[in-house]
Amino acid sequence: MTATLAELTAALSRYEIHALLTSEVGGLVIEDVYHDSRNVAPGGLFCCVVGENHDGHDHAGDAVASGAVAVLTQRRMDLDVASLIVPDTRLAMPLVAAEVHEHPSRSLDVVGVTGTNGKTTTVHLIDAICRKARRASMTIGTLTGERTTPEAPDLQRMLRAAVDDDVKVVAMEVSSHAVSQHRVDALQVTVGVFTNLGQDHLDYHGTMENYFRAKAAFFNPERVRTAVVDVDGTYGRLLADAAPVEVRAISQRDLQIVEQSISHTTFVWQGREIRLPLGGDVNVRNAHAAAEVGQLLGFEPNEIVAGLNAADRLPGRFRPVENGAGLTVIVDYAHTPDALDRLLNTARELMNGRVRLVFGCGGDRDREKRPAMGAIAARGADDVIVTSDNPRGEDPAAIIDEIMAGMTVPPGRMVVDRRAAIEIALTEAQRGDIVLIAGKGHETTQTIGDQTVAFDDAAVAAEILADLA
């Protein structure tokens, strides 16, 4: 797919974005759009995005050297290629990317799932329904790329590839950052899903109100046709009342829970029994949302049930670690206060033994949630080992101190080395106990300072359990 600079200028004008083309090359053909100078290919348009840590204008020369034939910029630049000058490159970038790729989302059923927790699992379950019904589908999210939601040029390129591959449904995660940074502008969404809202990303949004506004802004009628909203939480109810689109409100009160275990949950949805091969109350909510989406996409009820019954387990989402030591060990991605609270409550509901928790918080991220998570851990677990997560540029011991500051009655201890912390918890556990290893979930690396080393919670736990057995 291609577009000329003149066509891109006209497209921006339709969106009321003034664009100035600095040379008489309106007929110049643009073959793709890029935001990272390292990935530019010949024939591309490079977008000079001004970010928190880097200014794309500083890398425009490198992009031109790699073959960029034009740049999207916020100021005049001394370059040997055409410049398309706009007031805000981040605002214009998704529009030109969609234009170059001929608005691929218009040829797809796009499902956008947003919320603090549950995005990855809900997307996975929607995909499972599609696969069982033999409707070609694709997922975009935490498990498929570096970012939960790709930057607009990458996203539009992926959607164009999906159309070319005859994909019919794309289920994607939509982060609050993506909405605020206009990554999902120019997207046509058949169904938008809101799962929940809990404390997270306040280092970026500042307040919960700003965080909620970013999530709610996704449900713009120019972008989203219909919304599925979980109204069991306060923010879900607020969104359902205020969203300017058609809303299908869902609540766990609409379901009948038949049986729950670590590995399965059986519940009744619209008179049909579903045996979901995932444990935990939160996964019932995710499955409920996926079922409602399936109905809105036109799937038959028996196809929806069959898809949810056949869903695969996701890495790091309430994932049991099989072992011969007679212990119940769960690896989960819970890295927010709300997610950790739900994880601990689920463990209490499903097991009678002691609940042992190993967790930490990431560095260079929302510091305000650390003491809150410490308080939740102290309240919900019988034994807590606070350890290192991905400390990044921070001192891991200092992060742990901030977590433990929230523990009014600390039931556990500090063990900075994550492997040692997991080993202590598993060694001390007795039959009937449940050991929860939280925070990193599916991640297979740990970032300490400027080094990224291999570390997989499930693999480490399995190795230790094999020795214990």
TORKOL-4160 file (C-alpha; in steps of 0.2 Angstrom, whole numbers, padded with zeros to 4 digits, m for minus):
469
<pt num="1" X="0000" Y="0000" Z="0000"/>
<pt num="2" X="0006" Y="0018" Z="m0004"/>
<pt num="3" X="0001" Y="0036" Z="m0004"/>
<pt num="4" X="0008" Y="0052" Z="m0011"/>
<pt num="5" X="0013" Y="0067" Z="0000"/>
<pt num="6" X="m0002" Y="0077" Z="m0008"/>
<pt num="7" X="m0014" Y="0063" Z="m0002"/>
<pt num="8" X="m0007" Y="0063" Z="0015"/>
<pt num="9" X="m0008" Y="0082" Z="0016"/>
<pt num="10" X="m0026" Y="0081" Z="0010"/>
<pt num="11" X="m0030" Y="0067" Z="0023"/>
<pt num="12" X="m0023" Y="0078" Z="0037"/>
<pt num="13" X="m0034" Y="0092" Z="0031"/>
<pt num="14" X="m0049" Y="0082" Z="0033"/>
<pt num="15" X="m0045" Y="0079" Z="0051"/>
<pt num="16" X="m0043" Y="0098" Z="0053"/>
<pt num="17" X="m0024" Y="0096" Z="0055"/>
<pt num="18" X="m0015" Y="0110" Z="0045"/>
<pt num="19" X="0000" Y="0103" Z="0036"/>
<pt num="20" X="0013" Y="0112" Z="0026"/>
<pt num="21" X="0023" Y="0103" Z="0012"/>
<pt num="22" X="0040" Y="0112" Z="0010"/>
<pt num="23" X="0043" Y="0107" Z="m0008"/>
<pt num="24" X="0034" Y="0104" Z="m0024"/>
<pt num="25" X="0034" Y="0085" Z="m0023"/>
<pt num="26" X="0016" Y="0082" Z="m0019"/>
<pt num="27" X="0017" Y="0067" Z="m0031"/>
<pt num="28" X="0031" Y="0058" Z="m0021"/>
<pt num="29" X="0025" Y="0041" Z="m0016"/>
<pt num="30" X="0027" Y="0035" Z="0002"/>
<pt num="31" X="0028" Y="0017" Z="0004"/>
<pt num="32" X="0028" Y="0016" Z="0023"/>
<pt num="33" X="0028" Y="0026" Z="0039"/>
<pt num="34" X="0041" Y="0024" Z="0053"/>
<pt num="35" X="0044" Y="0032" Z="0070"/>
<pt num="36" X="0060" Y="0023" Z="0074"/>
<pt num="37" X="0075" Y="0029" Z="0063"/>
<pt num="38" X="0083" Y="0012" Z="0066"/>
<pt num="39" X="0069" Y="0003" Z="0056"/>
<pt num="40" X="0067" Y="0015" Z="0042"/>
<pt num="41" X="0067" Y="0007" Z="0024"/>
<pt num="42" X="0069" Y="0016" Z="0007"/>
<pt num="43" X="0054" Y="0025" Z="0002"/>
<pt num="44" X="0048" Y="0028" Z="0020"/>
<pt num="45" X="0041" Y="0043" Z="0029"/>
<pt num="46" X="0050" Y="0046" Z="0045"/>
<pt num="47" X="0040" Y="0054" Z="0059"/>
<pt num="48" X="0050" Y="0065" Z="0071"/>
<pt num="49" X="0040" Y="0062" Z="0087"/>
<pt num="50" X="0044" Y="0072" Z="0103"/>
<pt num="51" X="0045" Y="0060" Z="0117"/>
<pt num="52" X="0049" Y="0061" Z="0136"/>
<pt num="53" X="0067" Y="0055" Z="0134"/>
<pt num="54" X="0071" Y="0057" Z="0115"/>
<pt num="55" X="0066" Y="0069" Z="0101"/>
<pt num="56" X="0064" Y="0061" Z="0084"/>
<pt num="57" X="0070" Y="0077" Z="0076"/>
<pt num="58" X="0087" Y="0073" Z="0082"/>
<pt num="59" X="0087" Y="0057" Z="0072"/>
<pt num="60" X="0080" Y="0063" Z="0056"/>
<pt num="61" X="0097" Y="0063" Z="0048"/>
<pt num="62" X="0099" Y="0045" Z="0052"/>
<pt num="63" X="0082" Y="0041" Z="0045"/>
<pt num="64" X="0086" Y="0050" Z="0028"/>
<pt num="65" X="0103" Y="0041" Z="0027"/>
<pt num="66" X="0093" Y="0024" Z="0029"/>
<pt num="67" X="0082" Y="0029" Z="0014"/>
<pt num="68" X="0068" Y="0040" Z="0021"/>
<pt num="69" X="0061" Y="0051" Z="0006"/>
<pt num="70" X="0052" Y="0063" Z="0017"/>
<pt num="71" X="0049" Y="0068" Z="0036"/>
<pt num="72" X="0034" Y="0072" Z="0046"/>
<pt num="73" X="0040" Y="0086" Z="0057"/>
<pt num="74" X="0035" Y="0100" Z="0069"/>
<pt num="75" X="0048" Y="0113" Z="0062"/>
<pt num="76" X="0058" Y="0116" Z="0047"/>
<pt num="77" X="0074" Y="0106" Z="0045"/>
<pt num="78" X="0090" Y="0107" Z="0035"/>
<pt num="79" X="0087" Y="0090" Z="0025"/>
<pt num="80" X="0089" Y="0085" Z="0007"/>
<pt num="81" X="0071" Y="0077" Z="0007"/>
<pt num="82" X="0054" Y="0084" Z="0008"/>
<pt num="83" X="0046" Y="0090" Z="0025"/>
<pt num="84" X="0028" Y="0089" Z="0030"/>
<pt num="85" X="0026" Y="0101" Z="0044"/>
<pt num="86" X="0012" Y="0099" Z="0057"/>
<pt num="87" X="0009" Y="0106" Z="0074"/>
<pt num="88" X="0010" Y="0089" Z="0082"/>
<pt num="89" X="0018" Y="0074" Z="0074"/>
<pt num="90" X="0011" Y="0062" Z="0087"/>
<pt num="91" X="m0006" Y="0068" Z="0083"/>
<pt num="92" X="m0003" Y="0067" Z="0064"/>
<pt num="93" X="0007" Y="0051" Z="0064"/>
<pt num="94" X="m0008" Y="0038" Z="0066"/>
<pt num="95" X="m0018" Y="0047" Z="0052"/>
<pt num="96" X="m0004" Y="0046" Z="0039"/>
<pt num="97" X="0000" Y="0028" Z="0044"/>
<pt num="98" X="m0018" Y="0023" Z="0042"/>
<pt num="99" X="m0019" Y="0033" Z="0025"/>
<pt num="100" X="m0003" Y="0024" Z="0018"/>
<pt num="101" X="m0010" Y="0007" Z="0023"/>
<pt num="102" X="m0028" Y="0011" Z="0017"/>
<pt num="103" X="m0036" Y="0011" Z="0034"/>
<pt num="104" X="m0035" Y="m0008" Z="0036"/>
<pt num="105" X="m0046" Y="m0009" Z="0052"/>
<pt num="106" X="m0061" Y="m0004" Z="0041"/>
<pt num="107" X="m0059" Y="m0022" Z="0033"/>
<pt num="108" X="m0058" Y="m0031" Z="0050"/>
<pt num="109" X="m0068" Y="m0034" Z="0066"/>
<pt num="110" X="m0056" Y="m0026" Z="0078"/>
<pt num="111" X="m0059" Y="m0029" Z="0097"/>
<pt num="112" X="m0050" Y="m0017" Z="0108"/>
<pt num="113" X="m0048" Y="m0022" Z="0126"/>
<pt num="114" X="m0043" Y="m0010" Z="0139"/>
<pt num="115" X="m0043" Y="m0010" Z="0158"/>
<pt num="116" X="m0029" Y="m0011" Z="0172"/>
<pt num="117" X="m0030" Y="m0030" Z="0173"/>
<pt num="118" X="m0037" Y="m0044" Z="0162"/>
<pt num="119" X="m0033" Y="m0037" Z="0145"/>
<pt num="120" X="m0021" Y="m0051" Z="0140"/>
<pt num="121" X="m0032" Y="m0065" Z="0145"/>
<pt num="122" X="m0048" Y="m0058" Z="0138"/>
<pt num="123" X="m0039" Y="m0055" Z="0121"/>
<pt num="124" X="m0033" Y="m0074" Z="0122"/>
<pt num="125" X="m0051" Y="m0080" Z="0126"/>
<pt num="126" X="m0058" Y="m0070" Z="0111"/>
<pt num="127" X="m0045" Y="m0078" Z="0100"/>
<pt num="128" X="m0050" Y="m0095" Z="0107"/>
<pt num="129" X="m0068" Y="m0093" Z="0102"/>
<pt num="130" X="m0063" Y="m0087" Z="0084"/>
<pt num="131" X="m0051" Y="m0102" Z="0082"/>
<pt num="132" X="m0064" Y="m0114" Z="0087"/>
<pt num="133" X="m0077" Y="m0106" Z="0076"/>
<pt num="134" X="m0064" Y="m0107" Z="0062"/>
<pt num="135" X="m0064" Y="m0088" Z="0059"/>
<pt num="136" X="m0046" Y="m0082" Z="0056"/>
<pt num="137" X="m0040" Y="m0071" Z="0070"/>
<pt num="138" X="m0025" Y="m0062" Z="0076"/>
<pt num="139" X="m0020" Y="m0055" Z="0093"/>
<pt num="140" X="m0010" Y="m0040" Z="0098"/>
<pt num="141" X="m0004" Y="m0037" Z="0115"/>
<pt num="142" X="0008" Y="m0040" Z="0130"/>
<pt num="143" X="0013" Y="m0057" Z="0123"/>
<pt num="144" X="0016" Y="m0052" Z="0105"/>
<pt num="145" X="0027" Y="m0037" Z="0106"/>
<pt num="146" X="0038" Y="m0025" Z="0116"/>
<pt num="147" X="0023" Y="m0014" Z="0120"/>
<pt num="148" X="0006" Y="m0018" Z="0125"/>
<pt num="149" X="m0001" Y="m0008" Z="0111"/>
<pt num="150" X="0011" Y="m0004" Z="0097"/>
<pt num="151" X="0015" Y="0013" Z="0090"/>
<pt num="152" X="0003" Y="0019" Z="0077"/>
<pt num="153" X="0014" Y="0015" Z="0061"/>
<pt num="154" X="0018" Y="m0002" Z="0068"/>
<pt num="155" X="0000" Y="m0005" Z="0072"/>
<pt num="156" X="m0007" Y="0000" Z="0055"/>
<pt num="157" X="0006" Y="m0011" Z="0047"/>
<pt num="158" X="0001" Y="m0026" Z="0057"/>
<pt num="159" X="m0017" Y="m0023" Z="0053"/>
<pt num="160" X="m0013" Y="m0021" Z="0034"/>
<pt num="161" X="m0004" Y="m0038" Z="0035"/>
<pt num="162" X="m0019" Y="m0046" Z="0044"/>
<pt num="163" X="m0030" Y="m0040" Z="0030"/>
<pt num="164" X="m0018" Y="m0046" Z="0017"/>
<pt num="165" X="m0018" Y="m0063" Z="0026"/>
<pt num="166" X="m0037" Y="m0064" Z="0026"/>
<pt num="167" X="m0039" Y="m0062" Z="0044"/>
<pt num="168" X="m0056" Y="m0058" Z="0050"/>
<pt num="169" X="m0055" Y="m0053" Z="0068"/>
<pt num="170" X="m0041" Y="m0044" Z="0077"/>
<pt num="171" X="m0041" Y="m0044" Z="0096"/>
<pt num="172" X="m0029" Y="m0032" Z="0104"/>
<pt num="173" X="m0025" Y="m0024" Z="0120"/>
<pt num="174" X="m0027" Y="m0006" Z="0122"/>
<pt num="175" X="m0016" Y="0003" Z="0136"/>
<pt num="176" X="m0020" Y="0020" Z="0143"/>
<pt num="177" X="m0003" Y="0026" Z="0136"/>
<pt num="178" X="m0009" Y="0021" Z="0119"/>
<pt num="179" X="m0025" Y="0031" Z="0120"/>
<pt num="180" X="m0016" Y="0046" Z="0128"/>
<pt num="181" X="m0002" Y="0045" Z="0115"/>
<pt num="182" X="m0014" Y="0044" Z="0100"/>
<pt num="183" X="m0008" Y="0026" Z="0095"/>
<pt num="184" X="m0025" Y="0020" Z="0092"/>
<pt num="185" X="m0032" Y="0036" Z="0083"/>
<pt num="186" X="m0038" Y="0032" Z="0065"/>
<pt num="187" X="m0043" Y="0015" Z="0071"/>
<pt num="188" X="m0061" Y="0008" Z="0068"/>
<pt num="189" X="m0066" Y="m0004" Z="0082"/>
<pt num="190" X="m0081" Y="m0015" Z="0081"/>
<pt num="191" X="m0081" Y="m0019" Z="0100"/>
<pt num="192" X="m0072" Y="m0010" Z="0114"/>
<pt num="193" X="m0070" Y="m0019" Z="0131"/>
<pt num="194" X="m0068" Y="m0011" Z="0148"/>
<pt num="195" X="m0062" Y="m0024" Z="0161"/>
<pt num="196" X="m0058" Y="m0014" Z="0177"/>
<pt num="197" X="m0048" Y="0000" Z="0184"/>
<pt num="198" X="m0036" Y="m0001" Z="0198"/>
<pt num="199" X="m0020" Y="0009" Z="0204"/>
<pt num="200" X="m0007" Y="0009" Z="0191"/>
<pt num="201" X="0003" Y="0020" Z="0180"/>
<pt num="202" X="0001" Y="0035" Z="0191"/>
<pt num="203" X="0019" Y="0040" Z="0187"/>
<pt num="204" X="0012" Y="0044" Z="0170"/>
<pt num="205" X="m0006" Y="0050" Z="0173"/>
<pt num="206" X="m0003" Y="0058" Z="0190"/>
<pt num="207" X="m0021" Y="0054" Z="0197"/>
<pt num="208" X="m0034" Y="0040" Z="0196"/>
<pt num="209" X="m0045" Y="0053" Z="0188"/>
<pt num="210" X="m0033" Y="0056" Z="0174"/>
<pt num="211" X="m0030" Y="0038" Z="0172"/>
<pt num="212" X="m0049" Y="0034" Z="0171"/>
<pt num="213" X="m0051" Y="0048" Z="0158"/>
<pt num="214" X="m0038" Y="0041" Z="0147"/>
<pt num="215" X="m0047" Y="0024" Z="0147"/>
<pt num="216" X="m0064" Y="0032" Z="0145"/>
<pt num="217" X="m0057" Y="0042" Z="0130"/>
<pt num="218" X="m0055" Y="0026" Z="0120"/>
<pt num="219" X="m0073" Y="0024" Z="0119"/>
<pt num="220" X="m0075" Y="0038" Z="0107"/>
<pt num="221" X="m0090" Y="0036" Z="0095"/>
<pt num="222" X="m0079" Y="0040" Z="0080"/>
<pt num="223" X="m0068" Y="0025" Z="0085"/>
<pt num="224" X="m0078" Y="0012" Z="0094"/>
<pt num="225" X="m0095" Y="0005" Z="0088"/>
<pt num="226" X="m0101" Y="m0005" Z="0104"/>
<pt num="227" X="m0094" Y="m0007" Z="0121"/>
<pt num="228" X="m0094" Y="m0021" Z="0133"/>
<pt num="229" X="m0091" Y="m0014" Z="0151"/>
<pt num="230" X="m0089" Y="m0024" Z="0167"/>
<pt num="231" X="m0100" Y="m0014" Z="0179"/>
<pt num="232" X="m0095" Y="m0023" Z="0195"/>
<pt num="233" X="m0082" Y="m0009" Z="0199"/>
<pt num="234" X="m0085" Y="0009" Z="0202"/>
<pt num="235" X="m0076" Y="0015" Z="0186"/>
<pt num="236" X="m0085" Y="0002" Z="0176"/>
<pt num="237" X="m0102" Y="0009" Z="0182"/>
<pt num="238" X="m0096" Y="0027" Z="0178"/>
<pt num="239" X="m0091" Y="0022" Z="0161"/>
<pt num="240" X="m0107" Y="0013" Z="0157"/>
<pt num="241" X="m0117" Y="0028" Z="0162"/>
<pt num="242" X="m0106" Y="0041" Z="0152"/>
<pt num="243" X="m0100" Y="0032" Z="0137"/>
<pt num="244" X="m0106" Y="0040" Z="0121"/>
<pt num="245" X="m0108" Y="0023" Z="0112"/>
<pt num="246" X="m0119" Y="0008" Z="0114"/>
<pt num="247" X="m0115" Y="m0001" Z="0130"/>
<pt num="248" X="m0118" Y="m0019" Z="0135"/>
<pt num="249" X="m0116" Y="m0019" Z="0153"/>
<pt num="250" X="m0110" Y="m0036" Z="0161"/>
<pt num="251" X="m0109" Y="m0041" Z="0179"/>
<pt num="252" X="m0104" Y="m0057" Z="0188"/>
<pt num="253" X="m0121" Y="m0057" Z="0196"/>
<pt num="254" X="m0127" Y="m0063" Z="0178"/>
<pt num="255" X="m0117" Y="m0079" Z="0180"/>
<pt num="256" X="m0119" Y="m0095" Z="0191"/>
<pt num="257" X="m0103" Y="m0102" Z="0197"/>
<pt num="258" X="m0105" Y="m0121" Z="0198"/>
<pt num="259" X="m0087" Y="m0126" Z="0203"/>
<pt num="260" X="m0070" Y="m0118" Z="0206"/>
<pt num="261" X="m0053" Y="m0126" Z="0207"/>
<pt num="262" X="m0035" Y="m0121" Z="0204"/>
<pt num="263" X="m0036" Y="m0127" Z="0186"/>
<pt num="264" X="m0054" Y="m0125" Z="0181"/>
<pt num="265" X="m0069" Y="m0115" Z="0183"/>
<pt num="266" X="m0087" Y="m0121" Z="0179"/>
<pt num="267" X="m0100" Y="m0107" Z="0177"/>
<pt num="268" X="m0117" Y="m0105" Z="0168"/>
<pt num="269" X="m0118" Y="m0091" Z="0155"/>
<pt num="270" X="m0135" Y="m0088" Z="0147"/>
<pt num="271" X="m0141" Y="m0105" Z="0152"/>
<pt num="272" X="m0126" Y="m0114" Z="0145"/>
<pt num="273" X="m0113" Y="m0122" Z="0156"/>
<pt num="274" X="m0095" Y="m0117" Z="0152"/>
<pt num="275" X="m0080" Y="m0127" Z="0159"/>
<pt num="276" X="m0066" Y="m0115" Z="0158"/>
<pt num="277" X="m0048" Y="m0122" Z="0159"/>
<pt num="278" X="m0043" Y="m0108" Z="0169"/>
<pt num="279" X="m0044" Y="m0105" Z="0188"/>
<pt num="280" X="m0048" Y="m0090" Z="0198"/>
<pt num="281" X="m0063" Y="m0078" Z="0199"/>
<pt num="282" X="m0055" Y="m0065" Z="0188"/>
<pt num="283" X="m0054" Y="m0077" Z="0174"/>
<pt num="284" X="m0073" Y="m0080" Z="0175"/>
<pt num="285" X="m0075" Y="m0061" Z="0172"/>
<pt num="286" X="m0063" Y="m0061" Z="0157"/>
<pt num="287" X="m0072" Y="m0076" Z="0150"/>
<pt num="288" X="m0089" Y="m0067" Z="0152"/>
<pt num="289" X="m0082" Y="m0052" Z="0143"/>
<pt num="290" X="m0075" Y="m0063" Z="0129"/>
<pt num="291" X="m0092" Y="m0072" Z="0128"/>
<pt num="292" X="m0102" Y="m0056" Z="0126"/>
<pt num="293" X="m0089" Y="m0050" Z="0113"/>
<pt num="294" X="m0092" Y="m0066" Z="0103"/>
<pt num="295" X="m0110" Y="m0064" Z="0103"/>
<pt num="296" X="m0108" Y="m0046" Z="0096"/>
<pt num="297" X="m0097" Y="m0053" Z="0083"/>
<pt num="298" X="m0111" Y="m0065" Z="0077"/>
<pt num="299" X="m0104" Y="m0081" Z="0084"/>
<pt num="300" X="m0117" Y="m0094" Z="0089"/>
<pt num="301" X="m0118" Y="m0098" Z="0107"/>
<pt num="302" X="m0112" Y="m0116" Z="0105"/>
<pt num="303" X="m0097" Y="m0109" Z="0096"/>
<pt num="304" X="m0093" Y="m0097" Z="0111"/>
<pt num="305" X="m0095" Y="m0111" Z="0123"/>
<pt num="306" X="m0084" Y="m0123" Z="0113"/>
<pt num="307" X="m0071" Y="m0110" Z="0111"/>
<pt num="308" X="m0070" Y="m0106" Z="0130"/>
<pt num="309" X="m0070" Y="m0124" Z="0134"/>
<pt num="310" X="m0055" Y="m0127" Z="0123"/>
<pt num="311" X="m0045" Y="m0111" Z="0128"/>
<pt num="312" X="m0026" Y="m0114" Z="0131"/>
<pt num="313" X="m0018" Y="m0109" Z="0147"/>
<pt num="314" X="m0008" Y="m0092" Z="0146"/>
<pt num="315" X="0009" Y="m0091" Z="0153"/>
<pt num="316" X="0010" Y="m0081" Z="0169"/>
<pt num="317" X="m0009" Y="m0079" Z="0171"/>
<pt num="318" X="m0014" Y="m0089" Z="0187"/>
<pt num="319" X="m0003" Y="m0103" Z="0180"/>
<pt num="320" X="0000" Y="m0119" Z="0191"/>
<pt num="321" X="0017" Y="m0126" Z="0191"/>
<pt num="322" X="0016" Y="m0145" Z="0190"/>
<pt num="323" X="0027" Y="m0154" Z="0202"/>
<pt num="324" X="0030" Y="m0170" Z="0212"/>
<pt num="325" X="0032" Y="m0162" Z="0229"/>
<pt num="326" X="0014" Y="m0161" Z="0233"/>
<pt num="327" X="0013" Y="m0142" Z="0233"/>
<pt num="328" X="0001" Y="m0130" Z="0225"/>
<pt num="329" X="0012" Y="m0117" Z="0216"/>
<pt num="330" X="0005" Y="m0103" Z="0206"/>
<pt num="331" X="0014" Y="m0090" Z="0195"/>
<pt num="332" X="0004" Y="m0074" Z="0191"/>
<pt num="333" X="0007" Y="m0058" Z="0183"/>
<pt num="334" X="m0001" Y="m0048" Z="0197"/>
<pt num="335" X="0009" Y="m0032" Z="0198"/>
<pt num="336" X="m0005" Y="m0019" Z="0203"/>
<pt num="337" X="m0013" Y="m0018" Z="0220"/>
<pt num="338" X="m0030" Y="m0023" Z="0213"/>
<pt num="339" X="m0023" Y="m0038" Z="0204"/>
<pt num="340" X="m0013" Y="m0044" Z="0220"/>
<pt num="341" X="m0028" Y="m0042" Z="0231"/>
<pt num="342" X="m0039" Y="m0053" Z="0219"/>
<pt num="343" X="m0025" Y="m0066" Z="0218"/>
<pt num="344" X="m0024" Y="m0068" Z="0237"/>
<pt num="345" X="m0043" Y="m0068" Z="0238"/>
<pt num="346" X="m0044" Y="m0082" Z="0225"/>
<pt num="347" X="m0030" Y="m0092" Z="0234"/>
<pt num="348" X="m0040" Y="m0091" Z="0250"/>
<pt num="349" X="m0056" Y="m0096" Z="0241"/>
<pt num="350" X="m0048" Y="m0111" Z="0233"/>
<pt num="351" X="m0036" Y="m0118" Z="0246"/>
<pt num="352" X="m0037" Y="m0122" Z="0265"/>
<pt num="353" X="m0019" Y="m0121" Z="0269"/>
<pt num="354" X="m0007" Y="m0107" Z="0272"/>
<pt num="355" X="m0005" Y="m0094" Z="0258"/>
<pt num="356" X="0013" Y="m0090" Z="0255"/>
<pt num="357" X="0018" Y="m0075" Z="0244"/>
<pt num="358" X="0033" Y="m0070" Z="0234"/>
<pt num="359" X="0032" Y="m0053" Z="0225"/>
<pt num="360" X="0041" Y="m0037" Z="0222"/>
<pt num="361" X="0038" Y="m0021" Z="0212"/>
<pt num="362" X="0047" Y="m0015" Z="0197"/>
<pt num="363" X="0059" Y="0000" Z="0197"/>
<pt num="364" X="0057" Y="0016" Z="0188"/>
<pt num="365" X="0038" Y="0014" Z="0188"/>
<pt num="366" X="0024" Y="0020" Z="0199"/>
<pt num="367" X="0031" Y="0021" Z="0216"/>
<pt num="368" X="0015" Y="0025" Z="0225"/>
<pt num="369" X="0008" Y="0008" Z="0223"/>
<pt num="370" X="0022" Y="0000" Z="0232"/>
<pt num="371" X="0016" Y="0003" Z="0250"/>
<pt num="372" X="m0001" Y="m0001" Z="0245"/>
<pt num="373" X="0004" Y="m0018" Z="0238"/>
<pt num="374" X="0014" Y="m0021" Z="0254"/>
<pt num="375" X="m0002" Y="m0018" Z="0264"/>
<pt num="376" X="m0012" Y="m0030" Z="0253"/>
<pt num="377" X="0001" Y="m0043" Z="0255"/>
<pt num="378" X="0002" Y="m0042" Z="0274"/>
<pt num="379" X="m0017" Y="m0043" Z="0275"/>
<pt num="380" X="m0020" Y="m0057" Z="0263"/>
<pt num="381" X="m0005" Y="m0069" Z="0265"/>
<pt num="382" X="0001" Y="m0079" Z="0280"/>
<pt num="383" X="0019" Y="m0077" Z="0275"/>
<pt num="384" X="0027" Y="m0064" Z="0263"/>
<pt num="385" X="0044" Y="m0064" Z="0256"/>
<pt num="386" X="0047" Y="m0047" Z="0247"/>
<pt num="387" X="0060" Y="m0048" Z="0234"/>
<pt num="388" X="0067" Y="m0040" Z="0218"/>
<pt num="389" X="0056" Y="m0039" Z="0202"/>
<pt num="390" X="0063" Y="m0029" Z="0188"/>
<pt num="391" X="0073" Y="m0015" Z="0198"/>
<pt num="392" X="0079" Y="m0007" Z="0182"/>
<pt num="393" X="0089" Y="0009" Z="0188"/>
<pt num="394" X="0084" Y="0008" Z="0206"/>
<pt num="395" X="0092" Y="0000" Z="0221"/>
<pt num="396" X="0081" Y="m0016" Z="0223"/>
<pt num="397" X="0083" Y="m0015" Z="0242"/>
<pt num="398" X="0076" Y="0003" Z="0242"/>
<pt num="399" X="0061" Y="m0003" Z="0232"/>
<pt num="400" X="0058" Y="m0017" Z="0245"/>
<pt num="401" X="0059" Y="m0005" Z="0259"/>
<pt num="402" X="0045" Y="0006" Z="0251"/>
<pt num="403" X="0034" Y="m0010" Z="0249"/>
<pt num="404" X="0037" Y="m0015" Z="0267"/>
<pt num="405" X="0033" Y="0002" Z="0273"/>
<pt num="406" X="0015" Y="m0002" Z="0269"/>
<pt num="407" X="0015" Y="m0018" Z="0280"/>
<pt num="408" X="0008" Y="m0012" Z="0297"/>
<pt num="409" X="0011" Y="m0030" Z="0303"/>
<pt num="410" X="0025" Y="m0038" Z="0292"/>
<pt num="411" X="0022" Y="m0056" Z="0291"/>
<pt num="412" X="0037" Y="m0060" Z="0281"/>
<pt num="413" X="0055" Y="m0054" Z="0276"/>
<pt num="414" X="0066" Y="m0046" Z="0263"/>
<pt num="415" X="0076" Y="m0057" Z="0251"/>
<pt num="416" X="0083" Y="m0047" Z="0237"/>
<pt num="417" X="0088" Y="m0061" Z="0226"/>
<pt num="418" X="0073" Y="m0067" Z="0218"/>
<pt num="419" X="0078" Y="m0085" Z="0215"/>
<pt num="420" X="0083" Y="m0087" Z="0233"/>
<pt num="421" X="0066" Y="m0080" Z="0238"/>
<pt num="422" X="0057" Y="m0092" Z="0228"/>
<pt num="423" X="0068" Y="m0107" Z="0234"/>
<pt num="424" X="0065" Y="m0102" Z="0253"/>
<pt num="425" X="0046" Y="m0101" Z="0250"/>
<pt num="426" X="0045" Y="m0118" Z="0241"/>
<pt num="427" X="0057" Y="m0126" Z="0254"/>
<pt num="428" X="0047" Y="m0120" Z="0269"/>
<pt num="429" X="0030" Y="m0124" Z="0261"/>
<pt num="430" X="0020" Y="m0139" Z="0268"/>
<pt num="431" X="0008" Y="m0150" Z="0259"/>
<pt num="432" X="m0009" Y="m0141" Z="0258"/>
<pt num="433" X="m0001" Y="m0124" Z="0257"/>
<pt num="434" X="m0002" Y="m0113" Z="0241"/>
<pt num="435" X="0014" Y="m0103" Z="0235"/>
<pt num="436" X="0010" Y="m0088" Z="0225"/>
<pt num="437" X="0024" Y="m0081" Z="0214"/>
<pt num="438" X="0018" Y="m0064" Z="0208"/>
<pt num="439" X="0023" Y="m0049" Z="0198"/>
<pt num="440" X="0033" Y="m0055" Z="0183"/>
<pt num="441" X="0021" Y="m0069" Z="0176"/>
<pt num="442" X="0025" Y="m0073" Z="0158"/>
<pt num="443" X="0042" Y="m0063" Z="0158"/>
<pt num="444" X="0057" Y="m0073" Z="0154"/>
<pt num="445" X="0070" Y="m0060" Z="0159"/>
<pt num="446" X="0074" Y="m0049" Z="0174"/>
<pt num="447" X="0081" Y="m0031" Z="0171"/>
<pt num="448" X="0094" Y="m0026" Z="0184"/>
<pt num="449" X="0103" Y="m0009" Z="0181"/>
<pt num="450" X="0108" Y="m0009" Z="0163"/>
<pt num="451" X="0108" Y="m0028" Z="0162"/>
<pt num="452" X="0094" Y="m0040" Z="0156"/>
<pt num="453" X="0097" Y="m0058" Z="0162"/>
<pt num="454" X="0087" Y="m0074" Z="0159"/>
<pt num="455" X="0074" Y="m0077" Z="0173"/>
<pt num="456" X="0057" Y="m0086" Z="0171"/>
<pt num="457" X="0047" Y="m0088" Z="0187"/>
<pt num="458" X="0039" Y="m0104" Z="0182"/>
<pt num="459" X="0055" Y="m0112" Z="0175"/>
<pt num="460" X="0064" Y="m0107" Z="0191"/>
<pt num="461" X="0051" Y="m0114" Z="0202"/>
<pt num="462" X="0050" Y="m0130" Z="0192"/>
<pt num="463" X="0069" Y="m0133" Z="0194"/>
<pt num="464" X="0068" Y="m0130" Z="0213"/>
<pt num="465" X="0052" Y="m0141" Z="0215"/>
<pt num="466" X="0061" Y="m0155" Z="0205"/>
<pt num="467" X="0075" Y="m0155" Z="0217"/>
<pt num="468" X="0063" Y="m0155" Z="0232"/>
<pt num="469" X="0053" Y="m0170" Z="0224"/>
